[in-house]
């Protein structure tokens, strides 16, 4: 059984060591498989875009530099042949795919061998949990310094995806942060020491950190001045508008209504003439014999 040093979330070393799972950390290291896994990993990182010009891609040389016979020199067909200065390249790199496959079980065996190698060397450290409420590079640096890994290449393995820890170690060139399940054999061999979260080995995921109560900051002279400056000033009351005199408005309204009524009932021209003419008298009855 392999044991590893155990630390708290702040980097304080525990008295008892942490017993690594025996079914995974059995102490066997398969070096040929490790070599194969590293070669495959490095091959898969290559882009394969390197290219050199052969004699068919070099410009010039479309005619013989001199005639075939009579000069006493060796016969030449082109100035862009490989043995000429400025000529093409022979057997140079050409664009190709360096992708290499590896069996899944071989890949898993290589990863297990790498972790066992770090465990046997005493370069595997177990931390209870990474208590990062926000990305903080200084906090991760203090934790690694308390573990004695200051200035060394460290691989930090979290129990699950932890964005705060990843952002905290992204700016440190000697630190690599990733989930425990995504670490490869090359990542483990690249580092000088491995820092693993306890939940990744036990299978018990850490609970989310409780929210901290908000602390009221004391108002200093500067903060008080800022508050006074940003405080909204009360709006000045607008002067009241003078009330309209209703008494003066009523007679005018009455006069307008009177004009309208008189205009409505005023007789027209024809009606006026008819009104001025006297009414015709009834004709007198003639006296006759009855």
Residue frames as qw, qx, qy, qz and C-alpha x, y, z in Angstrom:
[[0.000, 0.889, 0.458, 0.000, 0.00, 0.00, 0.00],
 [0.417, 0.296, 0.005, 0.859, 1.35, 3.41, -1.04],
 [0.236, -0.793, -0.443, 0.345, 0.83, 6.36, 1.26],
 [0.333, 0.561, 0.146, 0.744, 0.98, 10.06, 0.41],
 [0.174, -0.156, -0.421, 0.877, 1.31, 13.17, 2.61],
 [0.076, -0.711, -0.678, -0.167, -2.06, 14.67, 3.54],
 [0.169, 0.000, -0.128, 0.977, -2.71, 18.43, 3.74],
 [0.161, 0.653, 0.588, -0.450, -5.63, 20.67, 4.64],
 [0.419, 0.788, 0.391, 0.225, -7.16, 23.20, 2.26],
 [0.069, -0.988, 0.132, 0.031, -4.81, 25.88, 3.61],
 [0.589, 0.600, -0.496, 0.219, -1.67, 23.76, 3.20],
 [0.432, -0.591, 0.572, -0.369, -1.30, 22.58, 6.80],
 [0.465, 0.242, -0.848, -0.081, 0.18, 19.10, 6.95],
 [0.826, -0.380, -0.057, -0.413, -1.88, 16.46, 8.75],
 [0.434, -0.551, 0.699, -0.142, -0.33, 14.08, 11.27],
 [0.734, 0.084, 0.674, -0.009, -1.67, 10.99, 9.51],
 [0.024, -0.287, 0.660, 0.694, -0.81, 10.13, 5.92],
 [0.715, 0.318, 0.063, -0.620, -3.36, 9.39, 3.22],
 [0.534, -0.084, 0.827, 0.153, -3.61, 5.76, 2.04],
 [0.348, 0.354, -0.467, -0.732, -3.92, 5.71, -1.75],
 [0.879, 0.119, 0.135, -0.442, -6.51, 3.29, -3.23],
 [0.503, -0.375, 0.761, 0.169, -4.85, -0.13, -3.45],
 [0.722, 0.415, 0.553, 0.030, -6.79, -1.23, -6.54],
 [0.485, 0.869, 0.025, 0.097, -5.24, 1.58, -8.60],
 [0.049, 0.831, -0.522, 0.185, -1.95, 2.33, -6.84],
 [0.987, -0.162, 0.022, 0.006, -0.41, -1.14, -6.81],
 [0.443, -0.724, 0.422, 0.317, 3.16, 0.09, -7.33],
 [0.731, 0.163, 0.530, 0.398, 3.74, -1.39, -10.82],
 [0.150, 0.799, -0.188, -0.551, 5.45, 0.82, -13.41],
 [0.789, 0.315, 0.464, 0.252, 5.55, -0.36, -17.02],
 [0.197, -0.634, 0.256, 0.702, 8.29, 1.70, -18.66],
 [0.236, 0.073, 0.733, 0.634, 7.84, 0.42, -22.29],
 [0.049, 0.714, 0.684, 0.141, 4.19, 1.37, -22.16],
 [0.185, -0.829, -0.147, 0.507, 5.10, 4.77, -20.72],
 [0.263, -0.358, 0.489, 0.751, 7.53, 5.35, -23.59],
 [0.163, 0.360, 0.786, 0.476, 4.90, 4.38, -26.15],
 [0.048, -0.825, -0.551, 0.119, 2.30, 6.68, -24.62],
 [0.216, -0.736, 0.064, 0.638, 4.68, 9.64, -24.59],
 [0.245, -0.127, 0.639, 0.718, 5.70, 9.11, -28.23],
 [0.089, 0.566, 0.763, 0.299, 2.06, 8.89, -29.31],
 [0.127, -0.854, -0.366, 0.349, 1.20, 12.05, -27.37],
 [0.222, -0.601, 0.273, 0.718, 4.04, 14.03, -28.92],
 [0.225, 0.122, 0.750, 0.609, 3.20, 12.77, -32.42],
 [0.032, 0.706, 0.697, 0.124, -0.39, 13.88, -32.05],
 [0.171, -0.814, -0.166, 0.530, 0.76, 17.38, -31.09],
 [0.321, -0.228, 0.483, 0.782, 2.54, 17.90, -34.42],
 [0.460, 0.604, 0.129, -0.637, 0.83, 19.98, -37.10],
 [0.668, 0.131, 0.657, 0.326, 2.63, 18.35, -40.03],
 [0.397, 0.888, 0.191, -0.129, 2.78, 21.52, -42.16],
 [0.322, -0.660, 0.474, 0.485, 6.56, 21.57, -42.79],
 [0.784, 0.545, 0.289, 0.070, 7.44, 21.60, -46.49],
 [0.326, -0.552, 0.435, 0.633, 10.58, 22.03, -48.63],
 [0.596, 0.666, -0.105, -0.436, 10.74, 22.79, -52.36],
 [0.787, 0.000, 0.534, 0.308, 11.84, 20.04, -54.68],
 [0.274, -0.199, 0.474, 0.813, 13.37, 20.79, -58.09],
 [0.093, 0.525, 0.728, 0.432, 9.88, 20.95, -59.58],
 [0.189, -0.879, -0.424, 0.108, 8.94, 23.89, -57.31],
 [0.406, -0.556, 0.119, 0.715, 12.13, 25.97, -57.72],
 [0.463, 0.849, 0.120, -0.223, 11.94, 28.71, -60.34],
 [0.130, 0.786, -0.538, -0.276, 14.40, 28.83, -63.24],
 [0.360, -0.321, 0.865, 0.136, 16.47, 26.11, -64.88],
 [0.754, 0.433, 0.356, -0.343, 14.21, 25.57, -67.83],
 [0.724, 0.655, -0.216, -0.007, 17.11, 25.15, -70.24],
 [0.897, -0.067, -0.104, 0.424, 20.54, 23.56, -70.33],
 [0.310, -0.862, 0.092, 0.391, 23.27, 25.82, -68.89],
 [0.050, 0.631, -0.600, -0.489, 25.61, 24.86, -71.78],
 [0.759, 0.323, -0.401, -0.398, 25.63, 22.50, -74.68],
 [0.968, -0.213, 0.081, -0.104, 26.00, 18.79, -74.22],
 [0.882, -0.012, 0.149, 0.446, 29.43, 18.31, -75.85],
 [0.536, 0.627, 0.050, 0.563, 32.50, 20.27, -76.71],
 [0.200, -0.895, 0.130, -0.376, 33.02, 22.33, -73.55],
 [0.469, 0.331, -0.706, 0.415, 35.09, 19.81, -71.61],
 [0.308, -0.252, 0.554, -0.732, 32.81, 20.13, -68.62],
 [0.162, 0.195, 0.954, -0.157, 30.32, 17.65, -67.22],
 [0.174, -0.381, -0.622, -0.661, 26.98, 17.57, -68.89],
 [0.089, 0.257, 0.587, -0.763, 24.22, 19.47, -67.09],
 [0.015, 0.496, 0.767, 0.407, 20.53, 19.61, -67.83],
 [0.252, -0.842, -0.322, -0.351, 19.32, 22.28, -65.35],
 [0.210, 0.450, -0.451, 0.741, 20.69, 24.77, -62.85],
 [0.579, -0.418, 0.216, -0.666, 17.96, 23.76, -60.37],
 [0.803, 0.007, -0.595, 0.020, 19.21, 20.23, -59.85],
 [0.721, -0.677, -0.147, 0.012, 19.80, 19.21, -56.20],
 [0.770, -0.224, -0.001, 0.598, 23.61, 19.47, -56.49],
 [0.297, 0.532, 0.134, 0.782, 23.45, 23.05, -57.78],
 [0.135, -0.213, -0.432, 0.866, 23.46, 26.08, -55.54],
 [0.395, 0.196, 0.063, -0.895, 19.85, 27.29, -55.26],
 [0.409, 0.004, -0.803, -0.433, 18.55, 24.01, -56.50],
 [0.739, -0.380, -0.228, -0.507, 15.77, 21.85, -55.09],
 [0.366, -0.462, 0.712, -0.382, 15.87, 19.78, -51.91],
 [0.595, 0.083, -0.768, -0.222, 15.93, 16.00, -52.01],
 [0.572, -0.300, -0.750, 0.139, 13.95, 13.95, -49.49],
 [0.026, -0.213, 0.347, -0.913, 12.87, 17.03, -47.52],
 [0.172, 0.324, 0.795, -0.483, 9.80, 17.12, -45.26],
 [0.207, -0.252, -0.562, -0.760, 6.43, 17.29, -46.94],
 [0.521, -0.220, 0.236, -0.790, 2.98, 17.97, -45.40],
 [0.511, -0.058, -0.852, -0.097, 1.72, 14.84, -43.72],
 [0.672, -0.555, -0.040, -0.489, -0.44, 13.62, -40.85],
 [0.225, 0.397, -0.801, 0.387, 1.51, 12.42, -37.80],
 [0.710, -0.316, 0.169, -0.606, -1.58, 11.12, -36.04],
 [0.336, 0.214, -0.911, 0.103, -0.84, 7.89, -34.17],
 [0.754, -0.393, -0.196, -0.489, -3.37, 5.63, -32.48],
 [0.084, 0.312, -0.853, 0.409, -2.89, 3.74, -29.25],
 [0.475, -0.369, -0.783, -0.158, -5.15, 1.09, -27.69],
 [0.422, -0.717, -0.054, -0.552, -7.38, 2.34, -24.93],
 [0.871, -0.476, -0.104, 0.055, -6.15, -0.19, -22.37],
 [0.723, 0.134, -0.115, 0.668, -2.52, 0.60, -23.15],
 [0.043, 0.627, -0.018, 0.778, -3.26, 4.30, -22.62],
 [0.653, -0.665, -0.062, -0.358, -4.90, 3.56, -19.26],
 [0.909, -0.231, -0.133, 0.320, -1.99, 1.35, -18.21],
 [0.507, 0.366, -0.109, 0.772, 0.47, 4.12, -19.04],
 [0.256, -0.695, 0.011, -0.672, -1.50, 6.63, -16.96],
 [0.836, -0.531, -0.081, -0.110, -1.62, 4.24, -14.02],
 [0.840, 0.011, -0.136, 0.525, 2.11, 3.58, -14.30],
 [0.251, 0.557, -0.098, 0.786, 2.87, 7.31, -14.29],
 [0.498, -0.686, 0.028, -0.530, 0.80, 7.92, -11.15],
 [0.928, -0.341, -0.099, 0.112, 2.37, 4.92, -9.43],
 [0.676, 0.279, -0.164, 0.662, 5.81, 6.25, -10.28],
 [0.045, -0.619, 0.139, -0.771, 5.02, 9.61, -8.65],
 [0.749, -0.568, -0.051, -0.338, 3.47, 7.84, -5.66],
 [0.921, -0.141, -0.164, 0.324, 6.53, 5.64, -5.05],
 [0.485, 0.386, -0.161, 0.768, 8.81, 8.69, -5.28],
 [0.285, -0.564, -0.507, 0.586, 6.79, 10.57, -2.65],
 [0.079, -0.068, 0.220, 0.970, 5.96, 13.28, -5.18],
 [0.286, -0.484, -0.649, -0.512, 2.19, 12.86, -4.88],
 [0.007, 0.034, 0.519, -0.854, 0.41, 15.17, -2.41],
 [0.190, -0.557, -0.774, -0.234, -3.23, 14.92, -1.34],
 [0.073, -0.089, 0.228, -0.967, -5.18, 18.07, -0.37],
 [0.233, 0.370, 0.788, -0.434, -8.57, 17.89, 1.34],
 [0.370, 0.757, 0.530, 0.095, -10.14, 20.39, -1.05],
 [0.334, 0.150, 0.153, 0.918, -9.35, 23.49, -3.06],
 [0.058, -0.768, -0.550, 0.324, -11.34, 26.21, -1.28],
 [0.212, -0.045, 0.263, 0.940, -11.31, 28.93, -3.93],
 [0.239, 0.678, 0.559, -0.413, -14.29, 31.25, -3.81],
 [0.424, 0.884, -0.006, -0.195, -12.86, 33.32, -6.68],
 [0.818, 0.398, -0.104, 0.402, -9.82, 33.13, -8.98],
 [0.324, -0.914, 0.241, -0.024, -6.79, 34.08, -6.88],
 [0.745, 0.472, -0.404, 0.242, -3.25, 33.38, -8.08],
 [0.028, -0.609, 0.582, -0.538, -1.71, 34.43, -4.76],
 [0.776, -0.292, 0.351, -0.435, -3.82, 31.88, -2.87],
 [0.976, 0.210, -0.064, 0.005, -2.66, 29.02, -5.11],
 [0.475, 0.625, -0.463, 0.412, 0.94, 30.20, -4.85],
 [0.353, -0.557, 0.536, -0.526, 0.74, 30.18, -1.04],
 [0.933, -0.104, 0.202, -0.280, -0.73, 26.68, -1.10],
 [0.881, 0.379, -0.215, 0.185, 2.06, 25.32, -3.30],
 [0.189, 0.671, -0.511, 0.503, 4.70, 27.08, -1.21],
 [0.608, -0.451, 0.459, -0.465, 3.34, 25.48, 1.98],
 [0.985, 0.078, 0.122, -0.093, 3.58, 22.10, 0.21],
 [0.529, -0.541, 0.500, 0.422, 7.25, 22.78, -0.62],
 [0.653, 0.399, 0.546, 0.339, 6.66, 23.04, -4.36],
 [0.090, 0.924, 0.001, -0.372, 7.74, 26.63, -4.87],
 [0.102, 0.724, -0.547, -0.409, 9.52, 26.95, -8.23],
 [0.291, -0.111, 0.933, 0.181, 8.90, 23.31, -9.22],
 [0.413, -0.009, -0.571, -0.710, 6.66, 22.05, -12.00],
 [0.292, 0.102, 0.798, -0.517, 3.40, 21.01, -10.35],
 [0.303, -0.218, -0.724, -0.579, 0.34, 19.28, -11.76],
 [0.317, 0.037, 0.542, -0.778, -2.81, 20.24, -9.84],
 [0.261, -0.198, -0.860, -0.390, -5.64, 17.72, -10.29],
 [0.419, -0.095, 0.303, -0.851, -9.11, 18.73, -9.14],
 [0.395, 0.154, 0.876, -0.229, -11.95, 16.32, -8.33],
 [0.435, 0.667, 0.598, 0.087, -14.16, 17.94, -10.95],
 [0.368, 0.568, 0.212, 0.705, -14.15, 20.95, -13.23],
 [0.369, -0.746, -0.301, 0.466, -13.13, 23.90, -11.06],
 [0.412, 0.788, 0.170, 0.426, -12.98, 27.17, -12.93],
 [0.287, -0.944, 0.136, -0.094, -11.61, 29.20, -10.02],
 [0.728, -0.459, 0.411, 0.301, -8.60, 26.90, -9.52],
 [0.714, 0.378, 0.383, 0.448, -7.93, 26.79, -13.27],
 [0.211, 0.902, 0.088, 0.367, -7.94, 30.57, -13.59],
 [0.497, -0.840, 0.213, 0.046, -5.76, 30.88, -10.48],
 [0.699, -0.360, 0.497, 0.368, -2.99, 28.70, -11.96],
 [0.684, 0.644, 0.287, 0.185, -3.27, 29.79, -15.59],
 [0.177, 0.954, -0.185, 0.153, -0.82, 32.66, -15.07],
 [0.528, -0.645, 0.548, 0.067, 1.88, 30.49, -13.44],
 [0.561, 0.556, -0.546, -0.280, 4.21, 28.95, -16.05],
 [0.161, 0.314, -0.922, 0.161, 5.26, 26.04, -13.82],
 [0.400, 0.136, 0.737, -0.527, 1.71, 24.99, -12.85],
 [0.331, -0.056, -0.706, -0.624, -0.81, 22.99, -14.85],
 [0.415, 0.087, 0.615, -0.665, -4.41, 22.66, -13.58],
 [0.505, 0.037, -0.627, -0.592, -6.90, 20.12, -14.93],
 [0.834, -0.258, 0.130, -0.470, -9.51, 17.61, -13.69],
 [0.493, -0.412, 0.766, -0.018, -8.19, 14.30, -12.41],
 [0.784, 0.303, 0.538, -0.066, -10.02, 12.31, -15.10],
 [0.583, 0.812, -0.003, -0.026, -8.41, 14.30, -17.95],
 [0.230, -0.783, 0.557, 0.154, -4.76, 13.92, -16.90],
 [0.888, 0.388, -0.242, -0.040, -2.65, 11.82, -19.28],
 [0.891, -0.238, -0.007, 0.387, 0.58, 9.94, -18.72],
 [0.511, 0.453, 0.004, 0.731, 2.54, 12.73, -20.39],
 [0.237, -0.803, -0.013, -0.547, 1.04, 15.36, -18.05],
 [0.805, -0.592, 0.023, 0.001, 2.04, 13.32, -14.99],
 [0.838, -0.030, 0.070, 0.541, 5.58, 12.71, -16.27],
 [0.302, 0.703, 0.050, 0.642, 5.98, 16.39, -17.26],
 [0.384, -0.827, 0.079, -0.403, 5.51, 17.54, -13.66],
 [0.275, 0.405, -0.739, 0.463, 7.91, 17.16, -10.78],
 [0.092, 0.116, 0.812, -0.565, 5.08, 16.74, -8.26],
 [0.296, -0.396, -0.675, -0.548, 1.35, 16.00, -8.41],
 [0.182, 0.032, 0.538, -0.822, -1.22, 17.67, -6.13],
 [0.289, -0.299, -0.815, -0.404, -4.52, 15.77, -6.06],
 [0.475, -0.319, 0.166, -0.803, -7.79, 16.74, -4.43],
 [0.280, -0.132, 0.894, -0.323, -9.00, 14.13, -1.96],
 [0.682, 0.337, 0.357, -0.542, -12.40, 13.76, -3.61],
 [0.585, 0.546, -0.482, -0.357, -10.77, 12.60, -6.86],
 [0.231, 0.318, -0.914, 0.105, -9.27, 9.55, -5.10],
 [0.240, 0.092, 0.830, -0.495, -12.16, 8.70, -2.78],
 [0.038, -0.369, -0.794, -0.481, -14.95, 9.38, -5.26],
 [0.155, -0.756, -0.564, 0.294, -16.77, 11.70, -2.83],
 [0.299, 0.584, 0.192, 0.730, -17.14, 15.07, -4.53],
 [0.219, -0.202, -0.438, 0.848, -16.65, 18.10, -2.25],
 [0.061, 0.791, 0.601, -0.092, -19.74, 20.11, -1.46],
 [0.277, 0.700, 0.125, 0.646, -19.91, 23.70, -2.75],
 [0.319, -0.015, -0.445, 0.837, -18.54, 26.30, -0.42],
 [0.093, -0.769, -0.602, 0.194, -21.14, 28.10, 1.71],
 [0.213, 0.770, 0.143, 0.584, -21.73, 31.73, 0.93],
 [0.411, -0.101, -0.425, 0.800, -19.90, 34.14, 3.19],
 [0.074, -0.846, -0.488, 0.202, -21.99, 36.73, 5.06],
 [0.349, 0.718, 0.082, 0.597, -21.59, 40.21, 3.75],
 [0.517, -0.429, -0.323, 0.667, -19.44, 42.33, 6.04],
 [0.092, 0.964, 0.231, 0.097, -20.26, 46.00, 6.43],
 [0.610, 0.232, -0.114, 0.749, -17.25, 48.16, 5.74],
 [0.283, -0.689, -0.315, 0.589, -16.58, 51.06, 8.03],
 [0.355, 0.875, 0.227, 0.240, -17.17, 54.40, 6.36],
 [0.585, -0.229, -0.010, 0.778, -13.85, 56.15, 6.16],
 [0.029, 0.659, 0.056, -0.750, -13.43, 59.80, 5.30],
 [0.041, 0.241, -0.654, -0.716, -12.97, 58.99, 1.61],
 [0.042, -0.334, -0.914, -0.227, -15.96, 56.68, 1.36],
 [0.000, 0.685, 0.559, -0.467, -18.13, 59.15, 3.25],
 [0.040, 0.550, -0.199, -0.810, -17.01, 61.93, 0.90],
 [0.055, 0.027, -0.813, -0.579, -17.83, 59.75, -2.13],
 [0.018, -0.511, -0.857, 0.062, -21.24, 58.91, -0.73],
 [0.033, 0.704, 0.300, -0.643, -22.00, 62.58, -0.15],
 [0.041, 0.414, -0.459, -0.785, -20.83, 63.43, -3.67],
 [0.118, -0.085, -0.878, -0.457, -22.90, 60.70, -5.29],
 [0.102, 0.481, 0.761, -0.423, -25.99, 61.35, -3.15],
 [0.123, 0.567, 0.557, 0.595, -28.83, 62.86, -5.15],
 [0.011, -0.054, -0.269, 0.962, -29.70, 66.45, -4.27],
 [0.231, 0.571, 0.732, -0.291, -33.40, 67.11, -3.49],
 [0.231, 0.461, 0.496, 0.698, -35.17, 68.80, -6.36],
 [0.023, 0.143, 0.251, -0.957, -36.19, 72.41, -5.74],
 [0.281, 0.578, 0.727, -0.242, -39.94, 73.01, -5.58],
 [0.218, 0.358, 0.472, 0.776, -41.31, 74.71, -8.69],
 [0.137, 0.146, 0.268, -0.942, -43.09, 78.07, -8.11],
 [0.321, 0.494, 0.787, -0.184, -46.86, 77.76, -8.17],
 [0.134, 0.308, 0.504, 0.796, -48.56, 79.19, -11.27],
 [0.233, 0.111, 0.287, -0.922, -51.00, 82.08, -10.66],
 [0.314, 0.414, 0.844, -0.132, -54.60, 80.93, -10.67],
 [0.047, 0.289, 0.521, 0.802, -56.71, 82.12, -13.62],
 [0.265, 0.173, 0.368, -0.874, -59.49, 84.58, -12.86],
 [0.141, 0.355, 0.907, 0.174, -62.73, 82.79, -13.56],
 [0.140, 0.718, 0.450, -0.512, -64.87, 85.90, -12.98],
 [0.125, 0.614, -0.316, -0.712, -63.35, 87.74, -15.95],
 [0.043, -0.097, 0.891, 0.442, -63.73, 84.71, -18.17],
 [0.230, 0.463, 0.832, -0.202, -67.49, 84.30, -17.55],
 [0.306, 0.729, 0.171, -0.588, -68.71, 87.62, -19.04],
 [0.131, 0.496, -0.635, -0.578, -66.67, 87.01, -22.15],
 [0.102, 0.098, 0.979, 0.146, -68.22, 83.58, -22.52],
 [0.265, 0.612, 0.634, -0.392, -71.70, 85.09, -22.07],
 [0.239, 0.691, -0.158, -0.664, -71.01, 87.73, -24.68],
 [0.051, 0.271, -0.845, -0.458, -69.88, 85.11, -27.16],
 [0.154, 0.325, 0.932, -0.053, -73.01, 83.03, -26.51],
 [0.260, 0.692, 0.365, -0.566, -75.21, 86.13, -26.97],
 [0.184, 0.558, -0.472, -0.657, -73.58, 86.94, -30.30],
 [0.029, -0.034, 0.960, 0.277, -74.17, 83.38, -31.46],
 [0.201, 0.517, 0.790, -0.261, -77.88, 83.49, -30.49],
 [0.248, 0.727, 0.088, -0.634, -78.42, 86.86, -32.14],
 [0.109, 0.430, -0.687, -0.575, -76.68, 85.66, -35.23],
 [0.123, 0.164, 0.973, 0.104, -78.84, 82.59, -35.35],
 [0.155, 0.665, 0.689, -0.245, -82.19, 84.49, -34.95],
 [0.032, 0.520, -0.152, -0.840, -81.31, 87.52, -37.10],
 [0.687, 0.567, 0.401, -0.214, -83.66, 87.72, -40.10],
 [0.565, 0.052, 0.508, 0.649, -82.29, 87.39, -43.58],
 [0.002, 0.160, -0.229, -0.960, -82.65, 90.06, -46.32],
 [0.286, -0.275, -0.705, -0.588, -85.81, 88.57, -47.79],
 [0.375, -0.531, -0.731, 0.207, -87.42, 88.08, -44.46],
 [0.189, -0.391, -0.243, 0.867, -86.78, 91.72, -43.56],
 [0.154, -0.006, -0.405, -0.901, -88.49, 93.04, -46.69],
 [0.386, -0.398, -0.771, -0.313, -91.48, 90.88, -46.11],
 [0.349, -0.505, -0.615, 0.495, -91.76, 92.09, -42.59],
 [0.084, -0.291, -0.048, 0.952, -91.75, 95.82, -43.64],
 [0.216, -0.196, -0.590, -0.753, -94.54, 95.50, -46.30],
 [0.461, -0.024, 0.428, -0.777, -98.03, 96.15, -44.93],
 [0.295, 0.181, 0.938, -0.009, -100.53, 93.35, -45.04],
 [0.172, -0.183, -0.558, -0.791, -103.19, 93.53, -47.82],
 [0.429, 0.075, 0.455, -0.777, -106.70, 94.46, -46.74],
 [0.328, 0.289, 0.899, 0.036, -109.58, 92.12, -47.48],
 [0.066, -0.203, -0.475, -0.854, -111.80, 93.31, -50.45],
 [0.370, 0.146, 0.431, -0.810, -115.10, 94.91, -49.51],
 [0.298, 0.356, 0.884, 0.053, -118.27, 93.08, -50.37],
 [0.114, -0.129, -0.381, -0.909, -120.36, 94.69, -53.13],
 [0.392, 0.258, 0.557, -0.685, -123.87, 95.69, -52.18],
 [0.264, 0.011, -0.721, -0.641, -126.17, 93.90, -54.43],
 [0.740, -0.174, -0.073, -0.645, -129.50, 92.37, -54.52],
 [0.372, -0.275, 0.855, -0.236, -129.79, 89.45, -52.42]]
